């Protein structure tokens, strides 16, 4: 009877492991972090690699002003992958984390606290304000450090660098003094992007472009001087602008030599307009009745200002400008040299006055006729009364031709979110032409490897066209411009002894020393303090971070200069990559980095920018709590980080599913390798052909993984390993070998060979994935070896022997796998139609038209490979009714049922089941295995 039949499960060699299928990462990861801390993993790695070649990834410092966001997580994980991978390929991969602690990001946070209490920052003593900034930064350095470490980032967290450390501030001062001493530094007046709310100039990297509605005006400038007298008789040149408030700063107009211009009769007015834009200008003024009178050559014309007779009695020349286009406006561009870069450069070229019109609060100076005291923007960044006042004055002067509104992208501060203005202010600059700085930087760019290569073109164009570097900021928190100016001559004091006294004071007291020390102490006995102006402007924060190569790479014994790699977001082509390049080229002649890797920005699942107001921001700390840091690490490598990436609930879920598949592959290896020891290994020549093929594939995968890590192509590493684990191992190799592993006798060549290959594969996969899945690979490693062995992160990537590679065998098995794919495709239909329950019920007939392909199957057990009980392989053209795949037309399959009885142990249906008398319900193979088992009881 059925119930009297033996249960053979105890005789099977089933997997045994305590490694859980459910990862429980939020709980397990902190335990692994504690283990790394207990063993001092980072220090052990340094000690083990102390005699090896150093590899230095220099950390671009994030601002210490809040919890980390998903962009931080992506950035730090990418760096961690690089460092771990280089360590495991034989380098001494050192990583020192750092923070940017000066400048507006932190200063703005303190100001926000003051505003919430109804306090004014300017009423607080500077020393007290700076102390609060330092305390705020210290708090967030400690917080972010813990958050980064929770992501699994390995580094020297006990000794990070910060730009506010006294020794760092001293080196920043030293580097600044190099510009003072070599003559590159000068004080000039130039329009800069200015935040009225924050009362400071902003660097391009601190600016974001947002949609904004601006008023538009068409303004008539009467022609007062021309070679043709007819053009001075009631003729006006018309400009267009989106910033009416800049009209008091107008000093010229620009035209394009590539455009044609005409004189147009509009009622009693005669107007000069570009022919390409005249009709649009008329439409803006709701004018339909106009007439073109003649051609006009604008060059040489001189106009009067619309407010002539009211304090604006100067010439307004019309000048050629190559930036003038026919896209918008009138073809005549309003030039206010104090309110725009093109305007400034054109004015400079023609020696035109650059007026000062508005103060730091966006208010017209008292000396500005008509408009003194009017505000461009208020203290909250809202429109003031300046635009309205100018438009009203233009109407009263009969100078307004038309007005309207324009919705466009406009520069805003990325902190206050308020619109900016271009404002002419005295600032300190580094000349791009001094000592050929521009040429040095461009040459250095071509000596660096850029990943992706487009990064080179981007920064090259920026350097090629950039204006002089503005170093000064009107702030309170940061490193000052430690320079003295002679009161009478205006000359910069250049004295190494003075410089050295300043540096020593900053080393001892920090940058506060510049503000707290009597200037005479710095000037010594040689100079009198009353003869000098002490500059109190603060250095641009990008200068701080641009000098980290000097006070981190050069000052620390565990690092070297230049860095092997910088890695940051694509915005850093105009930020940290940029300032570091200029500072280093100016002071050392070359770039401070050998390789630059760039990543994009992180968007939501629909490709939209993340924002709290939209509710689409992904908080990495919440993902860690819910799913584990490992899922964020996997996502980081699964996306193409060189472009903008996307993340959201569905993407996280997809990565969680992918993680589960990879974890299950590890679980299979652990379960089957339980109890395996080196004595059971097979030599290569004794391995079955399938095992030799899998070693060949390991060799190929090794090459792809190493190349991917070397080229910073982590997506390639991930895709290679994910496909290898899920497709080639789980769905192919393990699927085939389960029968031999579970059912074969202990001394089976297939079983021993499989153990040998799985052992090698285990070491490969754990090490190859360690830089990516740093927690899971540690857990997998300990599950097999316990804590007595070194950490997985102390291992090296295995050196795959060259003789593993066998291209001829690889080509053969590529064909075998194609044949198998056709068979499994045909049997899947049989299962769906419920004609069979499992593939072991089948005995398919396989038709192979290609004789060479057919011959390759003859020395293989194709039934085991296709996981069927029996199989019939024929060297024949597939009949019309056979199942085929479009990409494998040479192979066709007609399903058939297996003949014989079902083995109660392996479930194969074979005609020789019961041929061993002692085991009437087993196949001979299973009978042998059970007999061996019984003999050991």
C-alpha positions in Angstrom: 0.0 0.0 0.0 1.1 3.6 -0.6 1.4 4.4 3.1 3.8 1.4 3.5 6.3 2.9 1.0 9.5 4.3 2.4 9.9 8.1 2.8 13.3 8.8 1.2 13.6 12.4 2.2 16.1 11.6 4.9 18.4 10.1 2.3 18.6 13.3 0.2 21.4 15.7 0.5 19.2 18.7 1.0 20.7 22.2 1.6 21.3 23.1 5.2 21.8 26.7 6.3 20.7 29.1 9.0 21.0 32.0 6.5 17.5 33.5 6.5 15.6 34.0 3.3 14.0 37.1 4.9 16.9 39.6 5.2 15.7 41.8 8.1 18.2 44.4 6.9 17.1 47.3 9.2 18.0 45.2 12.2 20.9 43.2 10.8 22.8 46.1 9.3 23.5 47.9 12.6 24.8 44.6 14.0 27.3 44.4 11.2 28.3 48.0 11.7 29.0 47.1 15.3 31.1 44.2 14.2 33.2 46.4 12.0 33.7 48.8 14.8 34.6 46.1 17.2 37.3 44.7 14.9 38.5 48.2 13.8 37.9 47.3 10.2 39.2 50.5 8.6 42.4 50.5 10.7 42.9 46.8 9.9 42.6 47.6 6.2 45.1 50.4 6.4 47.6 48.1 8.3 47.2 45.2 5.8 47.7 47.5 2.8 50.4 49.8 4.3 53.0 48.7 1.8 50.7 48.7 -1.2 50.2 51.5 -3.7 47.9 54.2 -2.4 44.7 55.1 -4.0 43.1 58.3 -2.8 39.5 59.4 -3.5 39.3 62.9 -2.2 35.9 63.6 -0.7 34.1 66.7 -2.0 32.8 68.3 1.2 29.0 68.4 1.7 27.6 71.3 3.7 27.1 70.6 7.4 23.6 72.1 7.6 21.0 69.4 7.8 20.1 65.7 7.5 21.4 63.9 4.5 19.1 63.6 1.5 19.0 61.0 -1.3 21.6 62.9 -3.4 24.0 62.7 -0.5 23.3 58.9 -0.2 24.0 58.3 -3.9 27.2 60.4 -3.8 28.7 58.7 -0.7 27.7 55.2 -1.8 29.4 55.7 -5.2 32.5 56.9 -3.4 32.4 53.9 -1.0 32.1 51.5 -3.9 35.2 52.9 -5.5 37.2 52.8 -2.3 36.2 49.3 -1.4 36.7 48.0 -5.0 40.2 49.5 -5.2 41.1 48.0 -1.8 40.0 44.6 -3.0 42.1 44.9 -6.2 45.3 45.4 -4.2 45.5 49.1 -3.5 45.8 50.9 -0.2 42.5 52.8 -0.7 42.3 55.6 1.8 39.1 57.6 2.3 38.9 60.7 4.5 35.5 62.2 4.7 35.1 66.0 4.9 32.7 68.8 5.4 32.3 72.3 4.1 31.5 74.4 7.2 31.7 78.1 6.1 29.6 80.3 3.9 25.9 81.1 3.3 24.4 77.6 3.7 25.2 77.7 7.4 25.0 81.4 7.9 21.5 81.3 6.4 20.4 78.7 8.8 21.5 80.8 11.8 19.8 83.9 10.3 16.5 81.8 9.9 16.7 81.1 13.7 17.1 84.8 14.4 14.2 85.8 12.1 12.0 83.2 13.8 12.7 85.0 17.1 12.2 88.5 15.6 16.0 89.3 15.8 18.2 91.0 13.3 21.5 89.3 12.5 23.2 92.6 12.0 22.5 93.6 15.6 24.3 90.5 16.9 28.1 90.9 17.7 30.1 89.3 14.9 32.1 87.0 17.2 28.9 85.7 18.8 27.3 85.1 15.4 30.4 83.3 14.1 30.5 81.1 17.3 26.9 80.1 16.7 27.7 79.2 13.1 30.6 77.1 14.3 28.4 75.3 16.9 25.7 74.7 14.3 28.2 73.2 11.9 29.7 71.0 14.6 26.3 69.6 15.4 25.6 68.6 11.8 29.0 67.2 11.1 28.4 64.8 14.0 24.9 64.0 12.8 25.8 63.5 9.1 28.7 61.4 10.1 26.4 58.9 11.8 24.0 59.0 8.9 26.7 58.3 6.3 28.2 55.5 8.4 24.7 54.0 8.6 24.8 53.7 4.8 27.8 51.4 5.2 30.4 54.1 4.1 33.9 53.1 5.3 36.5 55.7 6.0 38.5 57.6 8.7 35.4 58.8 10.5 37.4 59.5 13.7 39.7 62.0 11.9 37.7 63.7 9.1 38.5 67.1 7.7 36.5 70.2 8.1 37.0 73.6 6.4 36.5 75.3 9.8 39.3 73.4 11.6 42.0 76.0 12.6 44.7 74.3 10.7 42.5 74.1 7.6 41.6 77.8 7.9 45.3 78.6 8.2 46.1 76.8 5.0 43.2 78.5 3.2 44.8 81.8 4.3 48.1 80.7 3.0 46.7 79.7 -0.3 44.9 83.1 -0.6 48.1 84.8 0.2 49.7 83.2 -2.8 47.3 85.1 -5.0 48.1 88.3 -3.1 51.8 87.8 -3.6 51.8 86.8 -7.2 49.8 89.8 -8.3 46.7 87.8 -9.5 44.4 89.5 -6.9 42.9 92.8 -7.6 39.9 94.9 -6.4 37.6 96.0 -9.2 34.0 96.9 -9.9 31.8 94.5 -11.8 28.2 93.4 -11.9 27.6 90.2 -9.9 24.5 88.2 -9.2 23.3 89.6 -5.9 20.8 88.4 -3.3 19.0 91.3 -1.8 17.5 88.9 0.9 20.9 87.6 1.9 22.8 90.9 1.1 25.6 89.1 -0.7 27.1 88.2 -4.0 26.4 84.7 -5.1 28.5 82.3 -7.1 27.0 80.6 -10.1 26.8 77.4 -8.2 24.6 79.0 -5.6 22.0 80.0 -8.3 19.0 78.1 -9.6 16.7 79.1 -12.4 13.0 79.1 -11.7 10.0 80.3 -13.6 9.3 84.0 -13.0 7.0 86.6 -14.4 8.7 89.8 -15.3 7.3 93.1 -16.7 8.5 93.9 -20.2 8.8 97.4 -21.6 9.7 98.9 -25.0 11.4 102.2 -24.5 12.1 105.0 -26.9 15.5 106.7 -26.9 15.5 109.9 -29.0 18.3 110.0 -31.6 20.3 113.2 -31.0 23.3 112.8 -33.2 23.7 111.1 -36.6 25.6 111.5 -39.9 22.2 111.7 -41.6 20.4 114.7 -40.2 17.1 113.2 -41.1 17.6 110.6 -38.3 17.7 113.3 -35.7 14.3 114.7 -36.6 11.8 113.1 -34.3 13.5 109.6 -34.6 13.8 107.2 -31.7 15.6 103.9 -31.3 13.5 101.4 -29.4 14.9 98.9 -26.8 13.1 96.1 -24.9 13.9 94.9 -21.4 12.4 92.7 -18.7 14.0 94.8 -15.9 12.6 98.3 -16.0 14.5 99.2 -12.9 17.8 99.0 -14.8 16.8 102.0 -17.1 18.4 104.5 -14.7 21.6 102.5 -15.2 21.5 102.6 -19.0 24.5 104.0 -20.7 24.3 102.6 -24.2 22.5 100.4 -26.7 23.7 97.4 -28.7 22.8 96.2 -32.2 23.9 93.3 -34.4 25.7 93.6 -37.7 24.0 90.4 -38.7 20.5 92.0 -38.6 18.9 94.6 -40.9 17.2 97.6 -39.4 14.6 100.0 -40.7 12.9 103.3 -39.9 9.2 102.8 -39.2 6.5 105.4 -39.2 4.1 104.8 -36.3 1.6 107.8 -36.0 3.8 110.8 -35.3 6.7 108.6 -34.2 9.6 107.4 -36.3 11.1 104.4 -34.8 14.3 102.4 -35.5 13.7 98.6 -35.2 15.1 95.4 -36.4 13.2 94.2 -39.5 13.0 90.7 -38.0 11.3 92.0 -34.9 9.4 95.1 -36.0 6.0 93.3 -36.4 6.3 91.7 -33.0 7.0 95.1 -31.4 4.0 96.5 -33.1 1.8 93.7 -31.9 3.0 94.3 -28.3 1.8 97.9 -28.7 -1.5 96.9 -30.4 -0.5 98.8 -33.5 -1.6 97.7 -36.9 -1.1 100.9 -39.0 2.6 101.4 -39.6 5.0 101.9 -42.5 8.6 101.1 -43.2 10.3 104.2 -44.5 13.8 103.2 -45.2 16.9 101.2 -44.2 18.9 102.4 -41.2 22.5 101.7 -40.2 22.5 102.0 -36.4 26.3 102.1 -36.0 27.5 105.6 -35.0 24.1 106.9 -33.8 24.0 108.6 -30.5 20.8 108.8 -28.5 19.6 110.8 -25.5 18.4 109.0 -22.3 14.6 109.0 -21.9 15.1 110.9 -18.7 17.3 113.6 -20.2 16.8 116.9 -18.5 16.2 115.1 -15.2 19.7 114.3 -14.2 20.4 111.9 -17.1 22.1 114.3 -19.5 24.6 112.0 -21.1 25.1 110.4 -24.5 23.7 106.9 -25.2 25.7 105.5 -28.1 24.6 102.6 -30.2 27.4 100.0 -30.3 27.9 96.7 -32.1 27.4 93.6 -29.9 27.8 90.0 -31.0 25.3 88.8 -28.3 22.4 90.6 -30.0 19.9 88.2 -31.7 16.5 88.3 -33.3 14.9 85.9 -30.7 13.2 88.6 -28.7 12.9 92.3 -28.2 13.6 94.9 -31.0 17.1 94.0 -32.2 18.4 96.9 -30.1 19.6 95.9 -26.6 19.4 98.1 -23.6 23.0 98.3 -22.1 23.3 98.9 -18.3 27.0 98.1 -17.6 26.3 97.8 -13.9 23.6 95.2 -14.3 24.8 92.5 -16.7 27.9 90.7 -17.8 27.5 91.3 -21.6 26.6 94.9 -20.8 29.7 95.3 -18.6 32.1 93.9 -21.1 30.7 96.0 -23.9 30.9 99.1 -21.7 34.5 98.2 -20.7 35.5 97.8 -24.3 34.2 101.3 -25.2 35.3 102.9 -21.9 31.7 103.6 -20.8 30.9 104.5 -17.2 29.8 101.7 -15.0 27.4 103.4 -12.5 26.4 102.3 -9.0 22.7 102.6 -8.9 21.4 100.2 -6.1 22.7 99.3 -2.7 23.1 95.9 -1.0 19.4 96.0 0.0 18.3 96.6 -3.6 17.5 100.3 -2.9 18.5 103.1 -5.3 21.3 105.2 -3.9 20.5 108.8 -2.9 22.5 110.1 -5.9 20.2 108.4 -8.4 18.0 111.1 -9.9 14.2 110.7 -9.7 14.3 107.2 -8.1 16.4 107.6 -4.9 15.1 105.3 -2.2 12.9 103.2 -4.4 13.3 99.4 -3.9 13.9 96.8 -6.6 13.1 93.9 -4.2 12.2 94.0 -0.5 13.8 92.1 2.3 11.7 89.1 1.5 12.5 89.0 -2.2 9.2 90.4 -3.3 8.9 93.1 -6.0 9.5 96.6 -4.6 8.3 99.9 -6.1 11.2 100.5 -8.5 9.8 98.9 -11.6 6.5 100.8 -11.2 8.2 104.1 -10.6 10.4 103.7 -13.7 7.4 102.8 -15.9 5.4 105.7 -14.6 8.4 108.1 -15.3 8.7 106.7 -18.8 5.0 107.3 -19.5 5.4 110.9 -18.2 8.4 111.3 -20.5 6.5 109.9 -23.5 9.2 107.3 -23.8 7.1 104.1 -23.3 6.2 102.5 -26.6 4.6 99.3 -25.1 4.6 97.1 -22.0 3.6 93.6 -21.1 4.6 90.5 -19.1 6.9 87.6 -19.7 7.0 84.2 -18.0 10.6 82.9 -18.2 13.4 81.2 -16.3 15.1 83.7 -14.0 18.0 83.3 -11.5 17.0 82.7 -7.9 19.1 82.0 -4.8 18.9 78.3 -4.1 18.7 79.0 -0.4 16.3 81.9 0.1 14.5 81.1 -3.2 14.3 84.8 -3.8 15.0 86.3 -7.3 18.4 87.9 -7.8 19.6 91.1 -9.4 22.7 91.9 -11.3 24.4 94.7 -9.3 27.7 96.5 -9.8 29.7 96.3 -6.6 33.3 96.6 -5.6 34.7 93.1 -5.2 38.0 91.2 -5.1 38.9 89.2 -8.2 41.5 86.8 -9.4 42.5 87.5 -13.0 42.1 84.7 -15.4 44.8 86.1 -17.6 47.4 86.7 -15.0 50.3 84.2 -15.4 48.2 82.5 -18.1 45.8 81.0 -15.6 43.1 80.3 -18.2 45.6 78.5 -20.5 47.0 76.5 -17.6 43.6 75.3 -16.6 42.6 74.4 -20.1 45.8 72.4 -20.5 45.2 70.7 -17.2 41.6 69.7 -18.2 43.1 67.7 -21.1 45.5 65.9 -18.8 42.6 64.5 -16.6 40.4 61.5 -17.4 36.7 62.5 -17.3 33.9 60.0 -16.7 31.7 60.5 -18.6 33.8 62.1 -21.3 31.2 64.8 -21.9 32.4 66.3 -18.5 35.6 67.4 -20.2 33.7 69.5 -22.8 31.5 71.0 -20.2 34.2 72.3 -17.9 36.4 73.2 -20.8 33.8 75.6 -22.2 33.2 77.1 -18.7 36.9 77.8 -18.2 37.4 79.0 -21.8 34.7 81.6 -21.4 34.6 82.4 -17.7 35.2 86.0 -16.4 37.6 86.7 -13.6 37.1 84.8 -10.4 35.2 86.8 -7.8 36.7 85.8 -4.4 34.9 88.2 -2.0 31.6 87.8 -0.3 29.8 90.2 2.1 29.2 87.7 4.8 30.1 87.1 8.4 30.9 83.3 8.6 34.0 82.1 6.8 37.7 82.8 6.2 38.4 86.5 5.6 40.4 88.0 2.8 43.5 88.6 5.0 44.9 91.6 3.2 45.7 95.2 4.0 45.2 98.1 1.5 47.2 101.4 1.8 44.7 104.2 2.5 46.3 106.7 0.1 47.8 104.7 -2.7 45.2 101.9 -2.7 48.1 99.4 -3.1 47.8 95.9 -1.7 50.4 95.2 1.1 52.6 92.4 0.0 54.9 91.3 2.8 55.7 87.7 3.7 56.5 88.5 7.3 53.0 90.1 7.7 51.5 87.1 6.0 53.3 84.6 8.3 52.1 86.4 11.4 48.5 86.2 10.1 48.9 82.5 9.4 50.3 81.7 12.8 47.5 83.6 14.5 44.9 81.7 12.5 46.5 78.4 13.3 46.2 79.2 17.0 42.8 80.9 17.1 41.1 80.2 13.9 39.9 82.7 11.4 38.4 84.8 14.2 42.0 86.0 14.8 41.7 88.3 11.9 38.8 90.1 13.5 39.8 89.8 17.2 43.5 90.9 16.9 44.8 94.4 16.8 45.9 95.0 13.2 49.1 96.4 14.4 50.1 93.0 15.7 50.0 91.7 12.1 51.7 94.8 10.7 54.5 94.7 13.2 57.0 97.5 13.5 57.3 98.1 9.8 53.9 99.6 9.1 51.3 101.8 10.9 47.8 100.4 11.2 46.2 103.9 10.7 47.8 103.9 7.2 46.0 100.7 6.1 42.5 99.5 5.5 41.9 96.0 6.8 39.7 94.1 4.4 36.8 92.3 6.2 35.1 90.6 3.2 34.8 86.8 3.5 36.3 84.4 0.9 33.9 82.8 -1.5 33.1 79.4 0.1 34.2 77.8 -3.2 37.7 79.0 -2.5 37.6 77.2 0.8 36.6 73.9 -0.8 38.8 74.6 -3.8 41.8 74.5 -1.4 41.0 71.2 0.3 43.6 69.6 -1.9 46.1 71.7 -0.1 45.1 71.2 3.5 43.9 67.6 3.2 45.9 65.8 0.4 49.2 67.6 1.1 49.0 67.9 4.8 47.9 64.4 5.8 50.5 61.6 5.8 47.9 59.0 4.9 47.0 60.7 1.6 48.9 61.9 -1.4 48.6 64.7 -3.9 47.2 64.8 -6.5 44.1 62.8 -5.8 43.4 59.7 -7.9 39.8 60.7 -8.2 37.2 63.4 -7.4 33.6 62.3 -7.7 30.6 64.7 -7.4 27.4 65.8 -9.1 27.4 67.4 -12.5 26.8 70.8 -11.0 30.3 70.7 -9.6 31.8 71.4 -13.1 31.0 75.0 -12.1 31.5 74.3 -8.4 34.1 72.2 -6.6 35.8 70.7 -9.7 36.0 74.2 -11.1 37.4 76.1 -8.1 39.8 73.2 -7.2 41.1 73.3 -10.8 41.6 77.1 -10.8 43.2 77.2 -7.3 45.6 74.4 -8.1 46.6 75.6 -11.5 47.2 79.1 -10.2 49.4 77.8 -7.3 50.8 74.5 -8.7 50.4 74.7 -12.4 48.4 71.4 -12.7 45.0 69.9 -11.6 44.7 68.4 -8.2 43.0 65.3 -9.6 43.8 62.5 -12.1 40.3 61.3 -12.7 36.9 63.1 -12.3 33.7 61.1 -12.1 30.4 62.9 -12.4 26.9 61.8 -11.4 23.5 63.3 -12.3 20.7 64.5 -10.0 18.1 62.3 -8.5 14.5 62.8 -9.7 11.2 61.1 -8.7 9.8 58.2 -10.6 8.2 60.5 -13.2 11.4 62.4 -13.8 10.4 65.4 -11.7 12.6 67.4 -9.4 12.0 66.3 -5.8 10.5 68.8 -3.4 8.7 68.7 -0.1 5.8 70.7 -1.4 5.2 68.1 -4.1 5.5 65.3 -1.6 7.7 63.3 -3.9 11.0 63.5 -2.0 12.6 60.2 -1.0 14.2 60.3 2.5 17.1 57.9 2.6 16.8 57.6 6.4 13.2 56.4 6.1 14.2 53.9 3.4 16.9 52.6 5.7 14.4 52.2 8.5 11.9 50.4 6.3 14.0 48.4 3.8 17.7 48.8 4.8 20.6 50.7 3.5 21.5 47.8 1.2 18.5 48.6 -1.0 19.8 52.2 -1.5 23.2 50.8 -2.3 21.7 48.4 -4.9 19.6 51.2 -6.4 22.7 53.3 -6.7 24.4 50.7 -8.8 21.4 49.6 -10.8 20.8 53.1 -12.3 23.0 54.9 -14.8 24.4 57.5 -12.3 26.1 59.5 -15.1 22.6 60.7 -16.1 19.8 62.0 -13.8 18.4 59.0 -11.9 14.9 58.3 -10.7 13.7 56.8 -7.4 10.4 56.3 -5.7 8.3 53.5 -4.1 8.0 51.4 -7.2 11.7 51.6 -8.0 12.6 50.8 -4.4 10.2 47.8 -4.6 11.9 46.6 -7.9 15.3 46.8 -6.3 14.0 45.0 -3.2 12.8 42.2 -5.5 16.2 42.1 -7.3 18.0 42.0 -3.9 15.8 39.1 -2.8 16.8 37.1 -5.9 20.5 37.7 -5.3 20.1 36.8 -1.6 18.4 33.5 -2.6 21.3 32.7 -4.8 23.6 33.1 -1.9 21.3 31.1 0.3 21.5 28.2 -2.2 25.3 28.3 -2.2 25.4 28.4 1.6 22.9 25.6 2.0 24.7 23.3 -0.4 28.2 24.1 0.7 27.4 23.3 4.3 30.0 20.8 5.5 32.0 21.0 2.3 35.8 21.0 2.8 38.8 21.5 0.6 39.5 17.7 0.5 36.4 17.2 -1.6 37.5 19.5 -4.3 38.1 18.2 -7.8 41.0 19.0 -10.1 40.1 20.9 -13.2 40.8 17.9 -15.5 38.4 15.8 -13.4 35.5 18.2 -13.6 32.4 17.4 -15.8 32.1 19.5 -18.9 29.3 21.6 -17.4 31.5 22.6 -14.5 34.3 23.5 -16.7 32.0 25.7 -18.7 30.9 27.4 -15.5 34.5 28.1 -14.6 34.9 29.5 -18.1 32.0 31.8 -17.5 33.5 32.8 -14.1 36.6 33.9 -16.0 34.5 36.0 -18.4 32.5 37.6 -15.6 35.7 38.3 -13.7 37.0 40.3 -16.6 33.8 42.3 -16.9 33.5 43.0 -13.2 37.1 44.2 -12.9 36.8 46.4 -16.0 33.5 47.8 -14.7 35.1 48.8 -11.3 38.2 50.2 -13.0 36.1 52.3 -15.4 33.7 53.4 -12.6 30.9 51.7 -14.5 29.1 50.2 -11.6 25.9 49.6 -13.5 27.8 47.3 -15.7 29.2 45.4 -12.6 25.7 45.1 -11.2 24.0 43.9 -14.4 26.8 41.4 -15.0 26.5 39.9 -11.6 22.7 40.1 -11.3 22.3 38.3 -14.6 25.0 35.8 -13.8 23.4 35.0 -10.4 19.8 34.9 -11.4 20.0 33.6 -15.0 23.2 31.6 -15.3 23.4 30.2 -11.8 19.9 30.0 -10.3 17.9 29.4 -13.5 20.5 27.4 -15.4 23.4 25.8 -13.5 21.7 25.3 -10.1 18.5 24.2 -11.8 20.4 21.5 -13.7 22.6 20.4 -10.8 19.9 20.2 -8.1 19.2 16.6 -9.1 22.9 15.6 -8.7 23.4 17.6 -5.5 20.3 16.2 -3.8 20.1 12.6 -5.2 23.6 11.5 -6.4 25.8 9.3 -4.2 28.4 11.2 -2.2 31.3 10.2 -4.6 29.4 11.3 -7.7 31.7 13.2 -10.1 28.8 15.6 -10.9 28.2 16.3 -7.3 31.8 16.7 -6.3 32.4 18.9 -9.4 29.4 21.0 -8.5 30.7 21.5 -5.0 34.1 22.5 -6.3 32.6 25.1 -8.7 30.2 26.4 -6.1 33.0 26.9 -3.6 35.0 28.9 -6.2 31.8 30.8 -7.2 31.1 31.6 -3.6 34.4 33.3 -3.1 34.1 35.2 -6.3 30.5 36.5 -5.7 31.1 37.6 -2.1 34.2 39.6 -3.0 32.9 41.0 -6.3 29.7 42.2 -4.6 31.3 43.3 -1.4 31.8 46.9 -2.6 28.1 47.1 -3.5 26.3 44.9 -1.0 28.7 45.5 1.8 26.3 44.3 4.6 24.9 41.3 2.9 28.3 39.9 1.7 29.6 40.3 5.2 26.5 38.4 6.5 27.0 35.7 3.9 30.7 35.4 4.6 30.1 35.0 8.4 27.3 32.5 7.8 29.8 30.2 6.1 33.0 31.0 8.0 31.9 32.6 11.3 33.7 35.6 12.8 36.9 33.7 13.2 37.9 34.5 9.6 38.8 38.0 8.4 35.9 40.2 7.2 34.9 39.8 3.6 36.2 43.3 3.1 39.7 42.2 4.0 39.7 39.8 1.0 41.0 40.5 -2.5 39.1 39.9 -5.7 40.0 36.3 -6.7 42.6 35.9 -9.4 40.9 33.6 -11.9 43.4 31.2 -13.4 43.9 31.7 -17.1 43.3 28.1 -17.8 39.7 28.5 -16.7 39.0 30.3 -19.9 38.1 28.0 -22.7 36.6 29.9 -25.7 35.9 26.7 -27.6 34.0 25.2 -24.7 32.2 28.5 -24.2 31.1 28.6 -27.8 29.8 25.0 -27.6 27.8 25.7 -24.5 26.3 28.8 -26.0 24.8 26.5 -28.5 23.7 23.9 -25.9 21.9 26.7 -23.9 20.1 27.8 -27.1 18.9 24.2 -27.6 17.9 24.0 -23.9 15.9 27.3 -24.3 13.8 25.9 -27.1 13.1 22.7 -25.0 12.1 24.7 -21.9 9.9 27.0 -24.0 8.0 24.0 -25.5 7.6 22.4 -22.1 6.3 25.6 -20.5 3.4 25.6 -22.9 2.7 22.0 -22.0 2.6 23.0 -18.3 0.3 26.0 -19.0 -2.0 23.7 -20.9 -1.8 21.2 -18.0 -0.7 18.3 -20.2 2.3 17.9 -17.8 2.8 18.9 -14.2 6.6 19.2 -14.3 9.3 18.9 -16.9 10.3 15.5 -15.5 7.1 14.0 -16.9 8.4 14.9 -20.4 10.5 13.1 -23.0 10.6 15.7 -25.8 11.8 14.9 -29.3 14.3 17.5 -30.3 15.0 18.2 -34.0 18.3 19.9 -34.8 18.9 20.7 -38.5 22.5 21.9 -38.0 24.7 18.8 -37.9 27.5 20.6 -36.0 25.0 21.6 -33.3 23.6 18.0 -33.2 27.1 16.6 -32.8 27.8 18.9 -29.8 24.9 17.2 -27.9 26.1 13.6 -28.3 28.5 13.5 -25.5 26.2 15.2 -23.0 23.3 14.1 -20.9 20.8 16.4 -22.6 17.9 15.0 -20.4 19.7 16.3 -17.3 20.5 19.6 -18.9 16.9 20.1 -20.0 15.6 18.7 -16.7 13.5 16.0 -18.4 13.4 12.3 -17.6 14.2 11.3 -21.2 15.0 13.1 -24.4 15.2 12.1 -28.1 17.8 14.2 -30.1 17.5 13.9 -33.9 19.7 15.4 -36.6 16.7 16.4 -38.7 15.0 19.5 -40.0 12.2 20.4 -37.5 8.7 19.5 -38.8 6.2 22.3 -39.3 4.3 21.5 -36.1 7.4 21.6 -33.9 7.9 24.4 -31.4 10.6 26.8 -32.3 12.0 30.2 -31.2 12.4 33.0 -33.7 16.1 33.4 -32.8 16.8 29.6 -32.9 15.2 28.4 -36.1 17.6 25.4 -36.3 15.9 23.7 -33.4 12.4 22.4 -33.1 10.7 20.4 -30.3 7.7 18.1 -30.2 6.7 17.3 -26.6 6.1 13.7 -25.6 5.5 12.0 -22.2 8.2 10.1 -20.5 7.9 6.3 -20.5 8.3 4.1 -17.4 7.7 4.4 -13.7 8.3 7.4 -11.4 11.3 7.2 -9.1 10.0 8.0 -5.6 13.2 9.7 -4.7 14.2 11.8 -7.7 10.8 11.9 -9.3 12.3 11.0 -12.7 10.2 8.8 -14.9 12.5 6.0 -16.2 12.0 2.5 -17.7 14.6 1.0 -15.3 12.9 2.1 -12.1 12.6 -1.1 -10.0 15.4 -2.9 -11.7 17.3 -3.1 -8.4 15.4 -5.7 -6.5 16.0 -4.3 -3.0 14.6 -0.9 -4.1 11.6 -1.6 -6.4 10.5 2.1 -6.4 13.9 3.7 -7.2 16.0 4.1 -10.3 19.5 2.4 -10.2 21.2 5.7 -9.5 18.9 6.4 -6.5 19.1 2.8 -5.3 22.9 3.1 -5.2 22.7 6.4 -3.2 20.2 4.9 -0.7 22.2 1.8 -0.3 25.3 3.8 0.6 23.2 5.8 3.0 21.7 2.7 4.6 25.1 1.1 5.0 26.2 4.1 7.2 23.4 3.9 9.6 
